[in-house]
Amino acid sequence: MLVVGRRPKQKGLVLPCMACLMNVQMLVDTDAATVLTCAEGGLRVHQLSHGAMGNFQYLLQVEERAIAVDAAWDIQGIKRYVDKRGLKIAGGLYTHRHADHVGGSQFGSPAIPGAADLRVMYGEAGGEGPLPVWIGARDAVGAAEASKLETSSWTLLHEGNSVDIFGDASVSVEVLDTPGHTEGGVSLLVRATSTWADNGPCGDGLLFTGDTLFVEAAGRTDLPGGALGL
């Protein structure tokens, strides 16, 4: 399994284990993004870096569709990247409630673009109805407060859920409750159902940990809403 974590202010797809680093030849820098090709004609993972806090944003691509992961800071920049490649955002997955991931303002910070902007840009503005956005159930209220995207707009994730993010069974996301950095933080285990070779670089899945697990550290648990005892 590849663990996709965060190392502040470092670019490149972060793979915090020696076995993962053996797959570095699969990574290709493309217009300030790093792309991991899991299988030809199958899943590709784009890693972008926007914002002043070393955040990464991801795109899970199958054919011309993409699901954004923790899309915030520069939604217009993400759109330019997507448009240039002829892709279309089909939804947004979020690992936890903090504003540097879902957008908006928190702890007195200036407001930044995030889930609400993504939903308008690719949902209402596109004339195709609301864009699905997912978040851990116990972080939904906090995400709504930060992003100003009401709780009812979010699809809530629970431990053990398996989410068919593209609606065609091509990729599934298993939800793992990983509280600590926030009470309702989740990690997302992404697997393709048929397009990855078992011995390929993503054959055991990709685990997106948000701020729960960094490359050389773990996310803080002493912020408001954190689970300090875990």
Disulfide bonds with the S-S distance in Angstrom:
Cys17-Cys20 2.23
Cys38-Cys202 2.17
